[in-house]
């Protein structure tokens, strides 16, 4: 049986690219979640690049306009095929009711094989200590208007560390850090594509500063460092620089064995709130 | 009088793009320094995009092949012009002796106006404490074979914090962190373009782990957060994850007033040594 996630980003051949259809279930505010979009782009690139470079090692995306439910196409362009890596770019586009084609995302990526990375560890950042998932704050505890705003949250089993979930009760900690457990509720185990979802699945870290408005992503980069083991992911997002109308948000994802499997950084404009 | 830096990246119109010529003075190993290359690409984009979006807010680059001294062209492509930002991509190419054109770098960037950023500061990372420049380790203290290897170092006034310069004497600290003062020796004051040089101007942080080989950059992203004040820059580079054959290197740059003006992250393959 295909998982909700895989169904949502499934692609069919479309000329020199790929086409798919987003439903209404992965929305955050008015637009489809940026991590899901990145996963769809990455799947299109994987299908184009193929072996021996199946995995995104690094992918940088620029979000040009909000993506809504409906049909989309991914247009890939392979820039270079090397022995160890392949480099490609891709655009995700939608066709408006007027017939005009609008670019939503442009991405630049390096693909390789995460299955062939060595097991050497010189230094690796450790997952944050936090209570077990059953002692964390679930989405069901979030305010109803927040849930309505964000159909995405019903697609994720997301458990926030209570120490950084004060914003749920209107008491943000003001530290600019979120920590959470994450898995897909239908049992779909993590892989490189769901890691791209994971890095953009937590609430904006600006919530921890009491800024609840929309924080539009200017640019987002993810590095994948390994294929995740089955089970819960742990995700931490941090901002150390919120000034001058913008902020960076750094994300880290560890698998159930405690291995760092993904890193991300995005630049966002700060909400006005 | 034009500075060494501005002369090196100066561009002349070339069809729909820009052309320039790199000398031999900004080499690190066999190739031109990645930060200088990024500055040349960013200048080409600035000249193309123009007002009211003069500054790169975010730029991500993929390094496809090493750039040598000689003629290069920058081919820009403006993707979207908005009110607050413009998005563009660019390629830097060189023509081989065989006449074949080879792409060296592909970059994706968001431009805006750093002169219009607000002065609000909610949180900002502080510059690291370190001895004044005159008590730091200058490039003149580095081993002669290292200097020969890297003509770039003669273009920079770079002063390493002695606490993280042990590698110069073959005693790397093993912490994966470098801190340094940086300025251009001919008095050229910092601006957004030289910040792109600054984020890639320090020795690879792998040296701090005793790995002295080449650490090829897979992808590099820089965020510019403000226009720097005149004077010394402080630069810190850190890697917290060196495993599986790769590492991230995070950079931060503060201006002489202590304001964070740039952030960078790169993914590199680790040296074999």
Interface residues (C-beta under 8 A of the other chain):
Chain A: X57 X58 X60 X62 X64 X65 X79 X80 X84 X85 X87 X89 X103 X106 X107 X108 X110 X117 X118 X119 X120 X121 X122 X123 X124 X125 X176 X209 X218 X219 X221 X223 X225 X226 X239 X240 X241 X242 X243 X244 X245 X246 X248 X260 X263 X265 X267 X269 X270
Chain B: X57 X58 X60 X62 X64 X65 X79 X80 X84 X85 X87 X89 X103 X106 X107 X108 X110 X117 X118 X119 X120 X121 X122 X123 X124 X125 X176 X209 X218 X219 X221 X223 X225 X226 X239 X240 X241 X242 X243 X244 X245 X246 X248 X260 X263 X265 X267 X269 X270
